[in-house]
Amino acid sequence: MTFEGASVLVTGGSRGIGRAIALRFASLGARRVAIGYMRSDRAAEETAAELAAFGAETVFVRGNVASQRVADEVSGLGPLDALIHCAATGVIRPALQTEDKHWDWTLSANARAFLSLTRAAAPSMPPGSSIVALSSLGSTRVLEDYALVGASKAALEALVRYLAVELAPSGVRVNAVSAGVVETGALEHFPQKDAMLELGKRNPAGRIVSPEDIAGAVMFLCSPEAEMIRGHTLVVDGGWSLLASL
């Protein structure tokens, strides 16, 4: 598998799963890797140094991924061979303890941003290019304190299906990867982090999902071998969601 000479954008690309995806693209020959991030310049610069070691040019796209400014910057990147929406945020609390502003923030970053980024990038993407959104099991399963994020991921997966059909005539594929529990800094926002990590290991594969596992799935969906996979959500959880009781 190779992405020799490719130009890609990975939102949330400075840390965690996004970083693993960006580095995998670079290791497979991507010429330019744009990484979107919100705040940490240091994390972005450290990731850029790792990308440079593979010979890839780094472009920084800093700011709120749902903003018009970021969408305009994405339009200005020129043709992309892959757009990966990995950036995610959200309010983790019981549904009845949330406020409308929490809903707006979570849905905006996780679902609406995906649509605005696709609107910005898709018109110039060449045939054979791919768009992949990162989802989670909370889109279909009920997880503790996850109502808003789960709803945003369900909306995200619905958009993947609609966009896959709409962009098919132009030769652009759209799919999603739904990740199981992955140990990254994002888990620090969950009060039940330790329980989640323990639960994540209780799958048929016998270990927790790694960022590199998710990166591998994204590479496959962006490769020519996935040409006939459209509007699909690929679950990468070691078989966790197959079990009747956990």
C-alpha positions in Angstrom: 0.0 0.0 0.0 1.4 3.4 -0.9 0.3 7.0 -0.9 3.3 8.3 -2.7 3.0 12.0 -3.5 -0.4 12.3 -1.8 -1.8 15.4 -0.2 -3.9 14.8 2.9 -5.7 16.6 5.7 -6.2 15.0 9.1 -8.2 17.1 11.6 -7.2 16.4 15.2 -3.9 15.4 13.6 -1.5 16.5 16.3 -2.4 14.0 19.0 -3.8 10.5 19.7 -5.6 8.7 16.8 -5.2 11.7 14.5 -1.5 11.8 15.0 -1.2 8.0 14.3 -3.2 8.5 11.1 -1.0 11.5 9.9 2.2 9.5 10.6 0.9 6.5 8.8 0.2 8.5 5.7 3.7 10.0 5.8 5.3 6.7 6.3 3.5 5.5 3.2 4.8 8.3 1.0 2.4 11.2 1.4 4.1 14.4 0.2 2.1 16.8 2.2 0.1 16.3 5.5 -2.1 19.1 6.8 -2.9 18.7 10.4 -5.8 20.4 12.0 -5.6 21.2 15.7 -7.3 23.5 18.2 -4.8 24.7 20.9 -1.5 23.0 21.5 1.2 24.4 19.2 3.8 22.3 20.9 2.0 19.0 20.1 1.5 20.2 16.5 5.2 21.1 16.2 6.3 17.7 17.6 4.1 15.9 15.2 5.4 18.0 12.3 9.0 17.0 13.3 8.0 13.3 13.1 6.3 13.9 9.7 9.4 15.6 8.4 11.4 12.5 9.3 9.4 10.7 6.7 10.0 13.4 4.2 6.5 14.9 4.4 5.7 18.6 4.4 3.5 19.7 7.2 0.8 22.4 6.9 -0.9 23.6 10.1 -4.6 24.4 10.2 -5.2 25.8 13.6 -8.5 26.7 15.1 -12.1 25.6 15.7 -12.7 22.9 13.1 -16.3 24.1 12.7 -15.4 27.7 11.9 -15.8 29.3 8.5 -12.1 30.4 8.7 -10.9 26.8 8.9 -13.2 25.8 6.1 -11.7 28.6 4.0 -8.2 27.5 4.8 -9.1 23.9 3.8 -10.5 25.3 0.5 -7.1 27.0 0.0 -5.1 23.8 0.5 -5.7 22.7 -3.1 -6.7 19.2 -4.2 -6.6 16.6 -1.4 -6.3 12.9 -2.0 -7.7 12.2 1.5 -9.7 14.1 4.1 -9.8 12.5 7.5 -12.1 14.1 10.1 -10.7 12.9 13.4 -11.1 16.0 15.6 -13.8 15.5 18.2 -15.0 17.0 21.4 -18.1 17.0 23.5 -19.8 17.4 26.9 -19.6 14.1 28.9 -22.5 14.1 31.4 -26.0 12.7 31.8 -28.5 13.9 29.2 -30.7 15.6 31.7 -27.8 17.6 33.1 -26.8 19.1 29.7 -27.7 22.5 28.3 -28.5 23.6 24.8 -25.1 25.2 24.5 -23.5 21.8 25.2 -25.6 20.3 22.4 -24.6 23.0 20.0 -20.9 22.7 20.7 -20.8 18.9 20.5 -22.9 18.6 17.3 -21.1 21.5 15.7 -17.5 20.0 16.2 -18.3 16.4 15.5 -21.0 16.4 12.8 -21.5 19.9 11.3 -17.8 20.4 10.9 -17.5 17.2 8.9 -20.1 18.6 6.4 -18.5 22.0 6.2 -15.0 20.5 5.6 -16.4 18.2 2.9 -18.1 21.2 1.2 -14.8 22.9 1.3 -12.6 20.1 0.0 -14.7 17.8 -2.2 -15.1 20.0 -5.2 -11.3 19.9 -5.9 -10.7 16.3 -4.8 -9.6 14.0 -7.8 -11.4 10.8 -8.7 -10.2 8.0 -6.5 -9.7 10.2 -3.4 -11.3 9.4 0.0 -13.1 11.1 2.9 -13.1 9.2 6.2 -14.9 10.3 9.4 -14.0 8.9 12.8 -17.0 7.7 14.8 -17.5 5.7 17.9 -19.6 2.8 19.3 -21.7 5.4 21.1 -23.4 6.1 17.8 -25.4 2.9 18.2 -24.7 1.7 21.8 -25.7 3.5 25.0 -22.6 4.5 26.9 -22.6 6.2 30.3 -22.8 10.0 30.1 -22.3 9.9 26.4 -25.7 11.1 25.1 -24.6 14.2 23.3 -21.4 12.7 21.8 -23.3 9.6 20.8 -26.0 11.7 19.1 -23.3 13.6 17.3 -21.6 10.4 16.1 -24.9 9.0 14.9 -25.4 12.2 12.9 -21.9 11.9 11.6 -22.5 8.3 10.3 -25.8 9.5 8.6 -23.8 12.2 6.8 -21.3 9.6 5.7 -24.1 7.6 4.0 -25.6 10.6 2.3 -22.3 12.1 1.2 -21.1 8.7 -0.1 -24.1 8.7 -2.6 -23.8 12.3 -3.5 -20.1 12.3 -4.2 -20.0 8.9 -5.9 -20.4 10.3 -9.4 -17.3 12.4 -8.9 -15.2 9.4 -7.9 -14.8 10.4 -4.2 -15.4 7.7 -1.6 -16.9 8.5 1.8 -16.7 6.1 4.7 -16.3 6.0 8.5 -14.3 4.1 11.1 -16.0 3.4 14.4 -13.4 2.9 17.1 -13.7 0.9 20.3 -12.1 2.2 23.5 -8.6 3.6 22.6 -6.2 4.8 25.3 -5.4 8.4 24.3 -5.5 11.7 26.1 -9.1 12.1 25.2 -10.1 9.6 27.9 -9.0 12.1 30.6 -12.3 13.8 30.1 -14.2 10.7 31.2 -14.8 10.3 34.9 -15.0 6.5 34.4 -11.7 6.3 32.5 -10.3 3.3 34.4 -13.5 1.3 34.0 -13.6 2.1 30.3 -10.0 0.9 29.8 -10.8 -2.3 31.6 -13.9 -2.8 29.6 -12.0 -2.1 26.4 -9.7 -5.1 27.0 -12.6 -7.5 27.5 -13.0 -8.3 23.8 -12.3 -11.5 21.8 -9.0 -10.0 20.6 -7.8 -9.8 24.2 -6.3 -6.4 24.1 -7.4 -2.7 23.9 -7.5 -1.1 20.5 -4.5 1.1 19.6 -4.3 4.3 17.6 -2.3 2.3 15.1 -5.1 -0.1 14.7 -7.4 2.7 13.7 -4.8 4.2 11.4 -4.5 0.9 9.6 -8.3 0.8 9.0 -8.2 4.3 7.6 -5.4 3.5 5.3 -7.4 0.6 3.9 -10.4 2.7 3.3 -8.3 5.3 1.5 -6.6 2.7 -0.7 -7.7 1.5 -4.2 -8.5 -1.8 -2.6 -11.6 -0.2 -1.0 -12.9 1.2 -4.3 -16.3 -0.5 -3.9 -16.8 0.3 -0.2 -19.1 3.4 0.0 -21.0 4.9 2.9 -19.8 2.1 5.3 -18.9 2.4 9.0 -16.1 0.0 9.7 -16.1 -1.1 13.3 -12.6 -1.5 14.8 -13.1 -2.8 18.4 -11.5 -6.2 18.6 -15.0 -7.7 18.5 -16.2 -6.0 21.7 -19.6 -5.0 20.2 -20.3 -8.6 19.2 -20.7 -9.8 22.8 -24.1 -10.2 24.3 -22.8 -9.2 27.8 -19.8 -7.4 28.9 
